[in-house]
Amino acid sequence: MKTPLTALLGCAAPVVQTAMGWVAEPPLVAATTRAGGFGFLAGASIPPGEVEAKIRAVEEACDGLFGVNFHMFQPNADEIIGAILAHAGRIRAVSYGRGPDAATIARFKAAGILCMPTVGAVKHAVKAVELGADIITVQGGEGGGHTGSVPTSLLLPQVLDAVDVPVVAAGGFHDGRGLAAALAWGATGIAMGTRFLLTTESPVARDTLEVYLRTGNPQDIRITRAVDGLPQRFIDNAEVQRLELMSAPARLAASLRHGLAYGRQSDMSLGQMARLLWRSARSDDGSFAATVMAPNLPRLVQRGLLRGDTKAGLLPSGQVAALIDELQSCEDLISGIVTEARARIDALSHLTTAEAPNG
Ligand SMILES: Cc1cc2nc3c(=O)[nH]c(=O)nc-3n(C[C@H](O)[C@H](O)[C@H](O)COP(=O)(O)O)c2cc1C
């Protein structure tokens, strides 16, 4: 299925697997790419010194082009930018939030790498295009990870009207009906996180996957600011509730504890940790709360996703998990989505012909 997105990214299907910390690891990215989609490696959760090896692992496991996601305020931002540029032959696109400045974006573009930020608001889409974005991914509020409050059905047409670059729809997609709808809106493809988390190539622990598959009510996958000060969606559990009930000083103490432990695990010196805090405080998202609480996130998410601790860990998720009740391989998922989208588009074009007054 060809769209402007497949032409730009060099993939067979207009289906993007988005970056998810500790989930979008080389096996998932390579499986997506082998299946004809376009996978993004989650770079923001790669510890210093390991970037090159992860990029090589994707390159060795598939033949196609892929993408890398990163944040400007991660401790090894310079390392990851350098590695991406060094692998420009295979890395076709980078994704980010409100991260790199115009000069960094220009370096990517000069190397032939497409800049494809994810935005959750119209003004951020406009700003990203002004800074040089080639493609915009629009994530509606039902999406997983850090997310806004405007649903995809409203945000997508708003952004399509506001920018003149190709737009990819994200937030709540899981099947071919969604792809057909996104294309009908005028988007050039879909991007999915949660649906790819629930594939057989996902590194998430079995017990945790069971919780995602069992969750059947979208309202049980809710937004909280209690983890890192920014709105983020999680499957409701004892840990989300515990964090919400904590006093501000207790939350700060827990955050410092988690930050130190995560820094040690990632081999960061105290100086590097201080620099990370400073960079994050100066970033666009850097409210004081977001900065001091951010260290809560990695340890608790790793505990939930990788160690299978579904009570004391956190389970980031889009609301769409409530509509998914089985794991699929990336191959079956992407081919099924394309087949179903074609069928929907076919059915619609017949409907139009049959109902046309002179048809
Ligand atoms: C478990 C999980 C982890 C995520 N981690 C990141 C991340 O590290 N960086 C990022 O830019 N987005 C992250 N996201 C957001 C996704 O990249 C994507 O935009 C979102 O999941 C799309 O919505 P959907 O889940 O409804 O498909 C994460 C989402 C999930 C579910």
The ligand as a MOL file (V3000), in Angstrom:
LIG
                    3D

  0  0  0     0  0            999 V3000
M  V30 BEGIN CTAB
M  V30 COUNTS 31 33 0 0 0
M  V30 BEGIN ATOM
M  V30 1 C 5.0250 1.7150 26.9880 0
M  V30 2 C 5.1510 2.9940 26.2340 0
M  V30 3 C 6.3620 3.6780 26.2800 0
M  V30 4 C 6.5230 4.8670 25.5460 0
M  V30 5 N 7.7430 5.4820 25.5620 0
M  V30 6 C 7.9560 6.5720 24.7530 0
M  V30 7 C 9.2560 7.1410 24.6670 0
M  V30 8 O 10.2210 6.6880 25.2950 0
M  V30 9 N 9.4260 8.2090 23.8480 0
M  V30 10 C 8.3850 8.7280 23.1230 0
M  V30 11 O 8.5880 9.6970 22.3810 0
M  V30 12 N 7.1340 8.1920 23.1950 0
M  V30 13 C 6.9120 7.1270 23.9820 0
M  V30 14 N 5.6590 6.5480 24.0270 0
M  V30 15 C 4.5910 7.0560 23.1400 0
M  V30 16 C 4.5640 6.2380 21.8170 0
M  V30 17 O 5.7650 6.4300 21.1060 0
M  V30 18 C 3.3760 6.5860 20.8980 0
M  V30 19 O 3.4480 7.9520 20.5310 0
M  V30 20 C 2.0280 6.2650 21.4920 0
M  V30 21 O 2.0950 5.0160 22.1360 0
M  V30 22 C 0.9400 6.2390 20.4170 0
M  V30 23 O -0.3050 5.9120 20.9590 0
M  V30 24 P -0.9230 4.4100 21.0040 0
M  V30 25 O -0.2620 3.7660 22.1810 0
M  V30 26 O -2.3750 4.6280 21.1920 0
M  V30 27 O -0.5750 3.7250 19.7220 0
M  V30 28 C 5.4450 5.3810 24.7840 0
M  V30 29 C 4.2280 4.6830 24.7600 0
M  V30 30 C 4.0630 3.4990 25.4690 0
M  V30 31 C 2.7580 2.7580 25.3900 0
M  V30 END ATOM
M  V30 BEGIN BOND
M  V30 1 1 1 2
M  V30 2 1 2 3
M  V30 3 2 2 30
M  V30 4 2 3 4
M  V30 5 1 4 5
M  V30 6 1 4 28
M  V30 7 2 5 6
M  V30 8 1 6 7
M  V30 9 1 6 13
M  V30 10 2 7 8
M  V30 11 1 7 9
M  V30 12 1 9 10
M  V30 13 2 10 11
M  V30 14 1 10 12
M  V30 15 2 12 13
M  V30 16 1 13 14
M  V30 17 1 14 15
M  V30 18 1 14 28
M  V30 19 1 15 16
M  V30 20 1 16 17
M  V30 21 1 16 18
M  V30 22 1 18 19
M  V30 23 1 18 20
M  V30 24 1 20 21
M  V30 25 1 20 22
M  V30 26 1 22 23
M  V30 27 1 23 24
M  V30 28 2 24 25
M  V30 29 1 24 26
M  V30 30 1 24 27
M  V30 31 2 28 29
M  V30 32 1 29 30
M  V30 33 1 30 31
M  V30 END BOND
M  V30 END CTAB
M  END
